[in-house]
Amino acid sequence: QVQLVESGGGLVQAGDSLRLSCAGSGRTFSPYAMGWFRQAPGKEREFVAVITWSGVSTYYADSVKGRFIISRDNTKNTVFLQMNSLKPEDTAVYYCAANQDNPSTAAGAYDSWGQGTQVVVSS
């Protein structure tokens, strides 16, 4: 497994931007597809975005498409989530996760998880 640590969360106003980072360690990063998920209070964890190990392909949840951008730098073992035009409904704990197999929107497909970083968007 790879160890993951998220950072970059915080309190922002609607319309603002945030950039989340997820640093990996323990094993080489590049063979993993990397995903971002989020969990709001009282709700189930939901898929946000995923990027293939090469970084060539990405996929987004409809709720964030056009506003969020996932990217990665395998030389730094880091994956990013650029979040623009934030809305109050984006408020959640954001988790990054690593998947040794194919990129997936299902949380159960991921082998390793970070501890999460809190994002709060005020209206």
Residue frames relative to the residue before (quaternion, step in Angstrom):
aa qw qx qy qz dx dy dz
Q 1.0000 0.0000 0.0000 0.0000 0.00 0.00 0.00
V 0.3379 -0.6994 0.5897 0.2213 3.49 -1.29 0.41
Q 0.3668 -0.7112 0.5553 0.2264 3.57 -1.06 0.76
L 0.1276 -0.8126 0.5686 0.0129 3.55 -0.89 1.01
V 0.0381 -0.7843 0.6192 -0.0016 3.56 -1.02 0.86
E 0.2262 -0.7831 0.5700 0.1039 3.56 -0.67 1.16
S 0.0315 0.7704 -0.6368 0.0062 3.53 -1.29 0.48
G 0.6275 0.5905 -0.3872 0.3281 3.53 -1.30 0.19
G 0.4973 0.6585 -0.4359 0.3594 3.57 1.23 -0.07
G 0.1495 0.7953 -0.5807 0.0886 3.53 -1.30 0.18
L 0.5604 -0.5662 0.4823 0.3645 3.50 -1.39 -0.24
V 0.0643 0.7928 -0.5991 0.0916 3.56 -0.71 1.11
Q 0.4894 -0.6325 0.5071 0.3214 3.53 -1.34 0.15
A 0.6516 -0.4977 0.3942 0.4151 3.55 -1.23 0.43
G 0.7591 0.3324 -0.2810 0.4841 3.54 -0.93 0.98
D 0.5863 0.5838 -0.3654 0.4265 3.57 1.24 -0.33
S 0.3755 -0.7001 0.5615 0.2316 3.53 -1.39 0.06
L 0.0499 -0.7532 0.6543 0.0467 3.51 -1.32 0.49
R 0.1827 -0.7549 0.6161 0.1310 3.53 -1.21 0.54
L 0.1824 -0.7780 0.5958 0.0806 3.54 -0.64 1.16
S 0.1553 -0.7640 0.6201 0.0877 3.51 -1.19 0.68
C 0.0927 -0.7626 0.6379 0.0543 3.53 -1.23 0.58
A 0.1343 -0.8101 0.5700 0.0294 3.53 -0.48 1.25
G 0.2005 -0.7961 0.5640 0.0886 3.53 -0.88 0.98
S 0.0208 0.7794 -0.6259 0.0195 3.55 -1.19 0.61
G 0.6367 0.5571 -0.3918 0.3616 3.52 -1.30 0.23
R 0.7833 -0.0399 0.0405 0.6190 3.55 0.99 -0.79
T 0.6408 -0.5164 0.3844 0.4182 3.52 -1.20 0.38
F 0.4744 -0.7459 0.4264 0.1918 3.48 -0.87 1.08
S 0.6559 0.6266 -0.3192 0.2743 3.48 0.91 -0.97
P 0.6706 0.5040 -0.3696 0.3995 3.69 0.85 -0.52
Y 0.6231 0.5873 -0.3316 0.3961 3.57 1.21 -0.27
A 0.3454 -0.6265 0.6471 0.2635 3.49 -1.24 0.64
M 0.1954 -0.7983 0.5642 0.0785 3.56 -0.96 0.86
G 0.0909 -0.8087 0.5809 0.0195 3.52 -0.93 0.94
W 0.2420 -0.7035 0.6418 0.1859 3.49 -1.36 0.38
F 0.0490 -0.7623 0.6454 -0.0004 3.51 -1.04 0.93
R 0.1282 -0.7817 0.6003 0.1102 3.56 -1.25 0.22
Q 0.1242 -0.7785 0.6125 0.0574 3.52 -1.24 0.55
A 0.2048 -0.7710 0.5967 0.0870 3.52 -0.68 1.16
P 0.6544 -0.5179 0.3602 0.4168 3.60 -1.15 0.48
G 0.8414 0.1706 -0.1472 0.4912 3.53 -0.89 0.99
K 0.6825 0.4514 -0.2822 0.5008 3.56 1.27 0.08
E 0.5621 -0.5889 0.4567 0.3586 3.52 -1.28 0.35
R 0.5925 -0.5444 0.4487 0.3887 3.53 -1.27 0.42
E 0.0845 -0.8190 0.5674 0.0133 3.55 -0.88 0.94
F 0.5646 -0.6094 0.4575 0.3170 3.50 -1.20 0.66
V 0.1764 -0.7783 0.5954 0.0932 3.56 -1.09 0.79
A 0.7746 -0.2168 0.2041 0.5580 3.58 0.67 -1.11
V 0.0860 -0.7747 0.6239 0.0561 3.54 -1.26 0.46
I 0.1122 -0.7722 0.6233 0.0521 3.53 -1.21 0.65
T 0.4754 -0.6731 0.4861 0.2911 3.56 -0.98 0.83
W 0.6882 -0.4990 0.3178 0.4200 3.55 -1.24 0.38
S 0.6805 0.4856 -0.2911 0.4653 3.59 1.07 -0.69
G 0.4465 -0.6920 0.4515 0.3434 3.55 1.20 -0.49
V 0.4960 0.6879 -0.4155 0.3289 3.57 1.26 -0.12
S 0.8005 0.2433 -0.1093 0.5367 3.57 0.94 -0.88
T 0.0367 -0.7773 0.6281 -0.0040 3.50 -1.11 0.85
Y 0.0726 -0.7768 0.6241 0.0422 3.54 -1.25 0.45
Y 0.1454 -0.8203 0.5526 0.0259 3.54 -0.96 0.94
A 0.5236 -0.5620 0.5265 0.3643 3.50 -1.29 0.41
D 0.6065 -0.5821 0.3972 0.3681 3.57 -1.08 0.69
S 0.6436 0.5682 -0.3201 0.4005 3.56 1.05 -0.79
V 0.7720 0.3187 -0.1810 0.5193 3.61 1.16 -0.43
K 0.4307 0.7199 -0.4539 0.3004 3.57 1.27 -0.19
G 0.7910 0.2683 -0.2310 0.4989 3.53 -0.88 1.01
R 0.7258 0.3758 -0.2331 0.5270 3.59 1.27 -0.25
F 0.7633 0.3074 -0.1575 0.5459 3.59 1.03 -0.80
I 0.0994 -0.7750 0.6216 0.0551 3.54 -1.18 0.65
I 0.1789 -0.7690 0.6061 0.0959 3.56 -0.82 1.04
S 0.0662 0.7817 -0.6163 0.0683 3.55 -1.03 0.82
R 0.1550 -0.7924 0.5825 0.0938 3.57 -1.24 0.23
D 0.1618 -0.7315 0.6525 0.1140 3.49 -1.32 0.50
N 0.2434 -0.8169 0.5072 0.1270 3.56 -0.10 1.27
T 0.5847 0.5674 -0.3825 0.4357 3.61 1.14 -0.42
K 0.7470 0.3305 -0.1929 0.5437 3.57 1.23 -0.48
N 0.3959 -0.7408 0.4578 0.2914 3.57 1.29 0.16
T 0.5455 0.6169 -0.3812 0.4201 3.56 0.98 0.83
V 0.1228 -0.7501 0.6452 0.0778 3.52 -1.15 0.76
F 0.2252 -0.7962 0.5566 0.0748 3.54 -1.05 0.84
L 0.1000 -0.7410 0.6548 0.1103 3.50 -1.32 0.39
Q 0.1470 -0.7779 0.6087 0.0532 3.55 -0.44 1.25
M 0.0820 -0.8135 0.5756 -0.0085 3.55 -0.58 1.19
N 0.0480 -0.8100 0.5834 -0.0349 3.55 -0.57 1.23
S 0.8266 0.1973 -0.1504 0.5052 3.54 -1.27 0.38
L 0.0783 0.8506 -0.5149 0.0728 3.54 0.91 0.94
K 0.2130 -0.7638 0.6039 0.0816 3.51 -1.16 0.80
P 0.6393 -0.5228 0.3790 0.4175 3.61 -1.14 0.43
E 0.6571 0.5197 -0.3184 0.4436 3.60 1.04 -0.65
D 0.5609 0.5659 -0.3975 0.4551 3.59 1.27 0.04
T 0.4422 0.6975 -0.4527 0.3363 3.59 1.27 -0.10
A 0.3369 0.7103 -0.5436 0.2941 3.56 -0.70 1.15
V 0.4637 -0.5612 0.5651 0.3882 3.50 -1.39 -0.09
Y 0.2166 -0.7903 0.5669 0.0840 3.54 -0.79 1.09
Y 0.1187 -0.7967 0.5925 0.0120 3.52 -0.90 1.06
C 0.2057 -0.7195 0.6362 0.1881 3.53 -1.16 0.57
A 0.0854 -0.7993 0.5948 0.0030 3.53 -1.18 0.63
A 0.2894 -0.7572 0.5677 0.1435 3.53 -1.19 0.68
N 0.1132 -0.7886 0.6043 0.0105 3.52 -1.03 0.92
Q 0.3639 -0.7663 0.4912 0.1976 3.56 -0.58 1.17
D 0.7129 0.4334 -0.2554 0.4886 3.55 1.14 -0.50
N 0.8057 -0.2331 0.1789 0.5143 3.54 -0.98 -0.79
P 0.5834 -0.5571 0.4356 0.3993 3.58 -1.15 0.46
S 0.0438 -0.8198 0.5690 -0.0466 3.54 -0.92 0.92
T 0.3951 -0.6861 0.5537 0.2581 3.55 -1.25 0.47
A 0.6029 0.5749 -0.3474 0.4305 3.59 1.28 -0.13
A 0.4740 -0.6944 0.4645 0.2780 3.56 -0.73 1.06
G 0.6427 0.5634 -0.3215 0.4077 3.58 1.02 -0.72
A 0.6134 0.5678 -0.3442 0.4276 3.58 1.22 -0.32
Y 0.6474 0.5534 -0.3049 0.4262 3.58 1.24 -0.31
D 0.4047 -0.7628 0.4750 0.1698 3.51 -0.95 1.02
S 0.8052 0.1626 -0.0435 0.5686 3.54 0.99 -0.85
W 0.1078 -0.7974 0.5936 0.0143 3.53 -1.08 0.85
G 0.4033 -0.6655 0.5658 0.2726 3.52 -1.23 0.54
Q 0.6400 -0.5519 0.3844 0.3715 3.54 -1.33 0.06
G 0.5432 -0.6438 0.3792 0.3831 3.57 1.27 -0.22
T 0.1138 -0.7549 0.6406 0.0825 3.53 -1.28 0.49
Q 0.4171 -0.7438 0.4766 0.2138 3.55 -0.86 1.03
V 0.0637 -0.7573 0.6493 0.0288 3.53 -1.05 0.90
V 0.0189 -0.7840 0.6201 -0.0214 3.56 -0.81 1.04
V 0.0954 -0.7910 0.6041 0.0131 3.54 -0.76 1.11
S 0.1905 -0.7978 0.5653 0.0881 3.57 -0.55 1.16
S 0.4514 -0.7030 0.4877 0.2534 3.55 -1.13 0.69
